[in-house]
Amino acid sequence: MESQGPASSSASPWGIRQIATNLREACAGAGLPCELVVNVDNPHEAGDWAEVAHASRGFVVPVFSANIHEARGYNRAARAARGKYLIIWQDDQLAPPAAASSPPSAWLRHLMALFRSRPQLGLVGMNTYRLCRDREPTNRFGATPWQPDPQTGVSWSFVQFVDFAPLVIRTSVFWSLGGLEEGFTRRGDCGIWGDWELSNRAWLSGWQLLSPEVVSSTCPIGGVTRYGQMSYQLELCEKVRQLNLESFRLSEAVDCPYGTEETSYGNCSWPGAGL
């Protein structure tokens, strides 16, 4: 499996078919074997997902549950998955469709290129992200300011935290970290912080996190972490900043993402960084 489906399903019949169609087209275009494992927790959707699964000939794998909560749903679906990577989707999102300048598989090819080029890469966020949690008023959106990575040709940035969803993680990393923390929220309650808490555990375990340019391509259809101390968070902010400055160049100094209103932390001055 290269992709894991929504953990909490509340899509329309059109959305259900479109989620499966877009992901299948992307996988076929990238030449990757995939499966879409779906945690179906709305009883009224069971028939639609069963129909789509039957027509997909094994691509769609529905896992039926009863509102067991987001984190538990993701973990349950992940246990049924068989691939090297998990792409955690939510049911109000579609994989990027084909564009005039790129095929529908471009985003998936970029992801695989990033994972192959960086053995320490654990998580990739394709939604919003933060460079420094405590020095940013809100989550960041859109492409990063660094020049494209010459090794892969993809624009990306090291980040402190990535958000659900989509969120991509090596399956081996997901389970080595123990999966998502299930003790934060009771069944049926809104789930928050699980993505940031997982990000923290990944950094502490020696894995790297990044967010690529593809964050702007996903289309909608429809607390504190356990490591919340300020001293630790700023230490992690600085690690992320140093990795960015050691890895990338800017087209112009004014493009620096640090020391701005969006991220009131640090700057782009570091020995050997340059423009």
C-alpha positions in Angstrom: 0.0 0.0 0.0 1.1 3.6 -0.8 -1.9 5.3 0.5 -4.4 5.0 3.4 -7.9 6.3 3.1 -10.0 8.6 5.3 -10.2 7.6 9.0 -13.5 9.3 9.5 -15.9 9.1 6.6 -18.8 11.6 6.0 -18.5 12.2 2.3 -21.3 12.4 -0.2 -21.8 9.5 -2.7 -20.1 11.7 -5.3 -17.3 12.4 -3.0 -16.8 8.8 -2.1 -16.4 7.8 -5.8 -14.2 10.8 -6.5 -11.8 10.1 -3.6 -11.3 6.6 -4.9 -11.0 7.7 -8.5 -8.4 10.4 -8.0 -6.2 8.3 -5.8 -6.3 5.3 -8.1 -5.4 7.5 -11.1 -2.5 9.0 -9.2 -1.2 5.6 -8.2 -1.5 4.2 -11.7 0.2 7.2 -13.3 3.1 6.9 -10.8 3.3 3.1 -11.4 2.8 2.4 -7.7 0.8 -0.4 -6.2 -1.7 1.2 -3.8 -4.7 0.4 -1.7 -7.3 2.8 -0.1 -8.1 1.6 3.4 -11.2 3.5 4.6 -12.4 3.7 8.2 -16.2 3.9 7.6 -17.8 5.1 10.8 -21.0 6.5 9.4 -23.6 3.7 9.0 -25.5 5.5 6.3 -22.4 5.4 4.1 -21.7 1.7 4.4 -23.6 0.8 1.3 -21.8 3.4 -0.9 -18.4 2.3 0.3 -19.2 -1.4 -0.2 -20.4 -0.6 -3.7 -17.2 1.3 -4.5 -15.1 -1.4 -3.0 -16.7 -4.1 -5.0 -16.2 -2.1 -8.3 -12.6 -1.3 -7.4 -11.5 -5.0 -7.4 -9.4 -4.8 -4.3 -8.2 -1.2 -4.4 -10.7 0.1 -1.8 -10.7 -1.8 1.5 -13.5 -0.6 3.8 -13.0 -1.1 7.6 -16.4 -0.6 9.3 -16.6 0.9 12.8 -18.9 3.0 15.0 -17.4 6.4 15.6 -14.4 5.2 17.6 -12.7 8.6 17.2 -10.2 10.0 14.8 -7.0 8.7 16.3 -8.4 5.2 16.9 -9.8 5.2 13.4 -6.4 6.1 11.8 -4.6 3.4 13.9 -7.3 0.8 13.1 -7.0 1.5 9.3 -3.2 1.5 9.5 -3.3 -2.0 11.0 -5.1 -3.2 7.9 -2.6 -1.5 5.5 0.1 -3.5 3.8 2.4 -0.9 2.2 5.6 0.9 3.0 4.0 4.4 3.3 0.8 5.6 4.8 -1.0 8.7 3.4 -3.6 9.7 5.9 -6.5 11.4 4.2 -9.7 12.9 5.5 -13.0 12.6 3.7 -13.3 16.3 2.8 -10.2 16.1 0.6 -9.4 15.0 -2.9 -6.0 14.1 -4.3 -4.9 16.8 -6.7 -6.5 16.3 -10.2 -4.5 16.6 -13.4 -3.4 20.1 -14.4 -2.4 21.6 -17.7 1.2 21.5 -16.6 1.3 18.2 -14.7 -0.4 14.8 -14.6 -2.5 13.6 -11.6 0.5 11.5 -10.4 2.9 14.4 -10.1 2.4 15.0 -6.4 2.8 11.3 -5.6 6.0 11.1 -7.7 7.4 14.1 -5.8 6.6 12.4 -2.4 8.4 9.2 -3.4 11.4 11.2 -4.7 11.6 13.0 -1.3 11.5 9.8 0.7 14.0 8.0 -1.5 16.5 10.9 -1.3 16.3 11.4 2.5 16.7 8.2 4.6 16.0 10.2 7.8 12.7 11.6 6.5 9.9 10.3 8.6 6.8 12.6 8.0 5.7 14.8 5.2 2.8 17.3 5.8 0.7 18.2 2.7 -1.6 20.6 4.6 -0.6 23.4 6.9 2.5 23.4 9.0 4.6 25.5 11.5 8.3 26.4 11.4 8.2 27.4 15.1 5.0 26.6 17.0 5.3 29.2 19.8 6.5 32.1 17.5 3.8 31.9 14.9 0.2 33.3 15.3 -1.3 30.6 13.1 -0.4 27.7 10.8 1.4 28.5 7.6 -0.1 27.7 4.2 1.3 27.4 0.7 4.7 26.9 -0.9 8.0 27.5 1.0 10.4 30.3 0.0 13.5 28.2 -0.5 14.7 27.4 -4.0 13.8 23.9 -5.2 15.9 21.1 -3.9 18.4 20.3 -6.7 18.4 16.6 -5.9 14.7 16.1 -6.5 13.6 19.4 -8.1 10.8 19.7 -5.4 10.3 22.8 -3.3 10.1 22.0 0.4 11.1 23.1 3.8 12.0 21.4 7.1 9.2 22.2 9.6 8.6 21.7 13.3 5.0 20.4 13.1 2.7 19.1 10.3 -1.0 19.0 10.4 -3.7 16.5 9.4 -4.3 16.0 6.6 -3.0 14.6 4.2 -0.1 13.5 6.3 2.5 11.0 4.9 4.6 8.7 7.0 6.7 5.7 6.5 4.8 2.7 7.9 7.8 1.5 9.8 8.1 4.9 11.5 4.4 5.1 12.3 4.6 1.8 14.3 8.1 2.4 15.8 6.6 5.6 17.3 3.6 3.6 18.6 1.1 5.0 16.2 -1.2 7.9 17.1 -1.8 8.6 20.8 -5.3 7.4 21.6 -5.6 8.8 25.2 -6.1 12.5 24.4 -9.8 12.4 23.5 -12.8 10.3 24.3 -14.8 8.5 21.7 -17.1 10.8 19.8 -15.2 14.0 20.8 -13.3 16.3 18.5 -9.8 15.2 18.0 -6.9 17.7 18.1 -3.2 17.7 18.8 -2.6 14.2 17.6 -0.6 15.3 14.5 1.6 17.7 16.5 2.2 15.2 19.2 3.2 12.7 16.6 5.5 15.3 15.0 7.2 15.8 18.4 7.8 12.1 18.9 9.3 11.8 15.4 11.8 14.6 15.9 12.8 13.2 19.4 13.3 9.8 17.8 15.7 11.2 15.2 13.4 11.5 12.2 13.0 14.6 10.1 9.8 16.4 9.1 9.1 18.5 6.0 6.4 20.2 4.1 6.6 20.4 0.2 5.0 22.6 -2.4 2.2 20.2 -2.9 0.4 21.6 0.1 -1.4 24.0 -2.2 -2.8 21.3 -4.4 -5.2 19.4 -2.2 -8.8 20.4 -2.8 -11.6 20.4 -0.2 -15.0 18.8 -1.3 -17.5 19.5 1.0 -4.1 22.1 23.4 -0.6 21.3 24.3 1.5 18.4 23.3 3.1 16.2 25.9 6.4 18.0 25.1 4.9 21.5 25.5 7.7 23.2 27.5 8.8 26.5 25.9 12.5 25.6 26.3 12.2 22.4 24.4 10.0 23.9 21.7 12.4 26.7 21.0 15.3 24.2 20.9 13.4 22.3 18.3 12.6 25.5 16.4 16.4 26.2 16.2 17.2 22.7 15.0 14.6 23.2 12.2 16.0 26.6 11.3 19.6 25.3 11.1 18.6 22.4 8.9 16.8 24.8 6.5 19.8 27.2 6.3 22.2 24.3 5.8 20.1 22.8 3.0 18.7 25.7 1.0 19.4 29.0 -0.7 17.1 32.0 -1.2 16.6 33.8 -4.5 16.4 37.1 -2.5 17.2 37.9 1.1 13.7 39.4 1.5 12.3 35.9 1.0 13.5 34.7 4.3 10.6 33.0 6.2 12.2 33.8 9.6 12.0 37.1 11.5 8.7 38.0 9.9 5.1 38.6 11.0 4.3 35.0 10.1 7.3 33.6 12.1 8.7 35.9 14.7 11.7 33.8 15.3 15.3 33.8 14.1 16.6 35.0 10.7 18.4 33.6 7.7 21.9 34.5 8.8 24.0 31.4 9.4 27.6 30.6 8.6 27.8 29.1 5.2 24.2 29.6 4.3 24.4 32.6 1.9 21.9 33.5 -0.7 
